[in-house]
Amino acid sequence: MMIETEMVPEASSPTDAGPAVAHFHVAVIGTGFAGLGMAIRLKQRGMDDFVVLERAADLGGTWRDNTYPGCQCDVPSHLYSFSFAPKPGWSRTFSRQPEIWDYLRDCAHRHGILPHIRFRHEVLEAAWDDAARLWRIETSGGACTARFLVAGMGGLSEPAIPDLPGLSTFAGTAFHSAAWDHGHDLAGRRVAVIGTGASAIQFVPLIQPEVARLHLYQRTPPWVLPHHDREVPTAERRLFALLPLGQRLARIAIYLGREGFLPFFTHRALSFLPERIARRHLARQVPDPALRARLTPGYAVGCKRILLSNDYYPALVQPNVEVVGEGIREVRPGSIVSADGTEREVDTIIFATGFQVVDMPAARRIRGRGGRTLEEAWEGSPRAYLGTTTPGFPNLFLMLGPNTGLGHTSVVLMIECQIDYILSCLDVLARRRLLTAEVLPEAEAAYNRRVQARMRGTVWTTGGCASWYLDRTGRNTTLWPGSTLAFRRLTRRFDPRAYALA
């Protein structure tokens, strides 16, 4: 069905405040998987009246920004891609950053999205105009208005750097893994890596042979499982190109296999099985019992993100590597002092400390009815109906919003569910010749009570860890506690009964 658009209302015409600004039916923020996926599906539905606002000079989101050595996806390639834009020629079963970035750029080119993208247009503020019933958007490249706003920035877009005492006095080079300084030669350097998350376990093995000394500051060790990545033979790629059905069947098989991991997260009693595999993996690769004890987590598998690597532990047993388990007391111009008073000379600091997921800076830039920001509405605990809509913010759709993250499979599946839901909403409004949809507070509250009820008893809430999945109130507002099939059923059709339509 082609989505109809409306005439621009008089409220957005030129006024004494200045000339008219460009108006769009839909404005999409971001060009990662969420933003591009939304744009492609709008285009496929015959909707051309949209704009994609991108703060950078190129598209790709997190797969554009994260160029650190060894950057790789931990979800199989055939599943970490759009179902409506399959790629038969993936070179590895788990794709690396350059190939994923190329895939996104190719998708944008093939589906005609590039003319819709406004690069170097960072959204400074988006405010709902209740009288005109549209969004007024201020960007670094100019202003525009839109009937609907789709926030597709994602949770992995703003790097988190800890507020360490004395960090501003450091005289060496410091950078976050998401903003890798490729001009800084690590050869012969004394490097401090702060954090042991997904990026650290990928780049540490690659920089370890270069550096003179590597101090890995570990707050809590991760559970690490063997990585089953392999190069895809040319014959296999050719087969998928010739027989698309074969690739679809492979995707289905991978999907079912990944969904099979879910019970190990939702049923704490089953977590001993992946833990046994992880402990065996650690024992095989770290013979020193003291180091092995330091690298053994004290929480249930899955309570924090499970990591995949075959070379992380072997890098840590090398003579030029030290795993520091104590916290950091302060940073000095040429050293770091740990909590036990030990001072270690360093000339480079690399932060592998993740992203601002539950405290998204974008939540301070989006203002709904009455000028209230998302941050103010959430009061430190993000929530949304189906992870997509929030009371007080008409015609706003959040991509990968609260409780849409996954610990067991591809978030692209959730993105596609949300895209279909948003398109269904636009269809309903177009058929009824209505302009706005705002989720009812009672619908949003009831939905989130059910989500949190399902969260109780899972490894994420009873696993004994403090993870980035939890907000400042202790609620897990990041992950979806069920299967992607269950989320698909909930988002298959837009339910007008949960909304105030006008």
TAFEN-V864253 format. One line per field, one symbol per residue. phi: phi as a letter, one per 20 degrees, with the letter a starting at -180 (. if undefined). psi: psi as a letter, one per 20 degrees, with the letter a starting at -180 (. if undefined). burial: 1 if it has 24 or more other ideal C-beta (glycine too) atoms within 12 Angstrom, else 0. A space follows every 50 residues. Layout:
phi = ???
psi = ???
burial = ???
This chain:
phi = .eefddfffffdegcffqffdfdcfcdddocegfffgfffffffenddeb cdecfeebeplfeeeedfgngbfddggfeeaffebfcfdgecfcfeggff ffffffffffemegfeedfldffeaccfdffelbedddcfdpdbcbfccd edfmedddgddfeegngfefeedcbeffcgefeefegmedddddocegff feegfeegfeefbcdeedfcfeecdfddfbfefgffffffffcgffffff ffffgffffffggfeecgfeffffffffffffffdcffffffffeefdcf gnfdffddadcffgffeffedcedeefeeaddgcacdefenfdcfbdbcd eddmceeedfgffedddefmmfegfffelncgbaflmcccgncgldceel fglcfcdcbeffffgfffgffffffffffffelddcccffgfffffffff ffffffnfffdcencddffeefeneeddeeecefffffffdfcfdffece db
psi = pppqrrqprhijrqaiiarqrppqgppppqkbgggggggghgghjjoimq qppphrirrichighnkqpjpqqjpqgihlrphjmqoikphqhoqrghhg ghgghgghghjkhgiipnqkmpohqpppohgilrpppprijrqrqqgqpo okhrilioqppqnppjhiipibpprqhilpniiopipjqopppoqlahhg ighghhighhqhpooooogpqqppqqpkqrppqhhhghghhhnhhghhhg ggggghghhihghihiohhiihghhggghhgghhinhohghghhjoqkrq pihrppqpqijgghhijqhjppooiqrpgrprhkrpprhjippppqippp pljbrngimphhiiiopbpjjprgghhhlinqqqpkjgqpqimqkppppl aplirqiiapihghghghghgghhghgggghilrhqppqphhggggghgg ghhhhpirhhijikqorihqaiijqnjgqpjarhhghghhjhqpohhjqo q.
burial = 00101101000100000000111111111111111111111111101011 11111100111111111111111111111111111111111111111011 11111111001011011110111111111101111110100011111111 11111111111001000001011111111110000100111111111111 11111111011011111111111110101001000110010000001001 10011001101101110100100110011011001100001101111011 11111111111110111100111110010011001111000001111111 11111111111110111110001110110011111111111111111111 11111111111111111111111111111100011111100011001100 11011001111010101111100011111111110011011001100111 10
